[in-house]
Amino acid sequence: MIVSDGKSMKGPATLESYGHFIDGEWAAGSSNETIELRNPATGAVLAKIASGNSDDVSRAVNSAQRAFA
């Protein structure tokens, strides 16, 4: 974000989307659903993040177990 006058903020021209970092790679959530990340002061949408489900948790746990085996 760019602060122009110390009071107003301008958001990015396009929203960033973020997935899950599992097994050393960025991946979309299994459901392809997203959650809007909002600025609590203004309510403005800052980004979209992947909504995780049990399949995503299982992939992450399995990856972690392999990493520590």
C-alpha positions, 0 to 999 in steps of 0.5 A: 500500500502507498501512503500518500498524505499520511491519512488516506491509503490506496490499495493495490490495483489488483488483489493478491491471492495466496494459497497454502504453503505445503511440501515446499510449494504454494498450492490452491486449497482443495475446495478452491474457495477463498476468504477475503482478508480485510483491513479491520480499520476500513473494511477494505479487502486487502487480499484473498487467501485460500480456505483450507479444509480437512484435505489440505490439513491432511496434506500439510500433516503428511508433508510435515511427518515426511520432513521429520522422519 
